[in-house]
Amino acid sequence: MATQLSPYINFCGNAREAMEFYHSVFGGELTLSTFADFHASEDPAEADLIMHGALTTEGGLALMGSDKPKSMAFTPGNNFSVSLNGDDEAQLRGYWDQLSDGDAVSMPLEKSMWGDTFGMCVDKFGVDWLVNIVAGS
């Protein structure tokens, strides 16, 4: 298997909901493991939290996520963005429509100065998304 660069998103108690949402957007295979599955926390309140989640699609998308345990600091949304880049306009617009639905669009999905169609939004979990549809040759 080739090396992949995969965004890893930390959540504060809602990793399962977030990862299931992304699964509904992108499809693919979702695996979720709890702290209890790995005997990774002595705090019973953390037993059902997600220690590791992975979403992979046949098209090559990969996204990982987990809940932060109480013992670790949590600062949502200000240290990363997730970028979707490609030339399948219908697919990328479909992703955009679902990710930006009812939430903050910081830059509408429209033709950019570099010729591609580009937009930025924040989804309902506070995650920043960049969508870039490569212009045809």
Buried (B, 14 or more C-beta within 10 A) or exposed (E): EEEEEEBEBBBBBBBBEBBBBBBEBBEBEBEBBBBBEEEBBEEEEBBEBBBBBBBBBEEEBBBBBBBBBEEEEEEEBEEEEBEBEBEEEEBBBEBBEBBBEEBEBEEEBEEBEEEBBBBBBBBBBBBBBBBBBBEEE
